[in-house]
Amino acid sequence: QVQLVESGGGLVQPGGSLRLSCAASGSIFSRYAMAWYRQAPGKQRELVARINPNGSTNYADSVKGRFTISRDNAKNMVLLQMNSLKPEDTAEYYCNAHRTSLPDYWGRGTQVTVSS
């Protein structure tokens, strides 16, 4: 089993930056694809960025060039560096762990608000 705890959310002005962290504990972290999802009020949860066990990444078109996902397998951490934030990035951000044929795991989320 995997436990995920997000941190780093908050209120930031448009154009600002935030770094989200996800601390994982439990199972073999390095074998999981790790991802960040977000959900804005009244909208469906959407994939923001994913990093696979081999380090390959993919991003939602809306965040390409602004967000960077990384992982530290030694520390069981996943980071999301968010730059040039826009009001439309406002959402609850969730950490996700995925491994084929096993249940997905989710954190409880951290709120990001981009507003002047």
N, C-alpha and C positions, 0 to 999 in steps of 0.2 A: 504494500500500500504506500501511497505517496501523499504527504501533506504539503500544502503550498500556502505561503503567507506573503502577500504583496505589501509593499510600502513605497513611499515616495510621491504619492499624489498630493494635490493641493491646488491653490488658486494662483494663476499666473496670467500676466498680461499678454495680449496678442504679440507674437514675435519672440516671446520668451522661450525658455527651455525648462524641462524637467527630466529627471531620470527615475524611472520606476525600477524597483528591485523585486525579485521573487525568490524567496528562500525555500528550498525544497528539502524535505527529510523523508526518510523511509526507505523506499526501494532503490534499485540501482539507477540513479539519476542519469548517468551517461547514456543509457540505452533508450531514453525517452526523447521524442521530439517535443520541444517546448515552444509554447506560443503565447502571445498576448492577443486577447480579444477585447472588444469594447462594446458597450451598449448604452446608447443615449435614450433619454425618456421617449417612450412611444415608438421606439425603433427596435429592430431585431439585433441580436448580438452578431457582431461581424469580426472576422479575422483581421487583425492589424499586421502581425508579423509572426513568422515561424522560423525556428532554427532546428535543423535536424541533427541527429547524433553525429553525422559526419561534418557538421559545421555549415552545410549549405543553408541558404536563407531564402525566404520569399516574403514579399510585402504586398499589402493592399496598394492599389494604384494611388489612392488618396494620400498615402504617407511616404511614398518612394522619394528618396532624396532628402527627406526631413527626419525620419526615424531610423534608428539603428538598433538591431537586436544582437545580443551577444550572450555567451554562456561561459561559466567557469566551472568545469566539472569537478575540480578539486575542492571548490567551496560550495558546490551544489546551488549555484546561483544563476539566475537569468536576469539580464538587464535590458531595459528599453530606454535608450537615449532619444528624447523627443526635442527637436529643435524647430524653430520657426513655427511655433504653435499658433493655431487658428481657433476662432470660436467654435467652429464645427468639429474640433477635436474634443470638445467637452463631452465627457461620458464617464461611466464606471468602467475601469479597466480590470480585466481578469487574467490571471495566469492559468495556463492549461498545460497538462502533461499528457502526452499521447504515445501509446505503443500498440502496434498492431495486435489484434486479438485479445487485448486487455481493456478494462474500463478506462475511460478518460477520468482525469482528476482535475478539480477546479479549486482555485482559491476563492476567498470571500470578496475580493475586489478592493480597489482603491479609487477614490473619486479624483478626477482631473477636471478642473474648471478653468476655461480660458476666457477671460473677460477683462475689460478695462474699467 
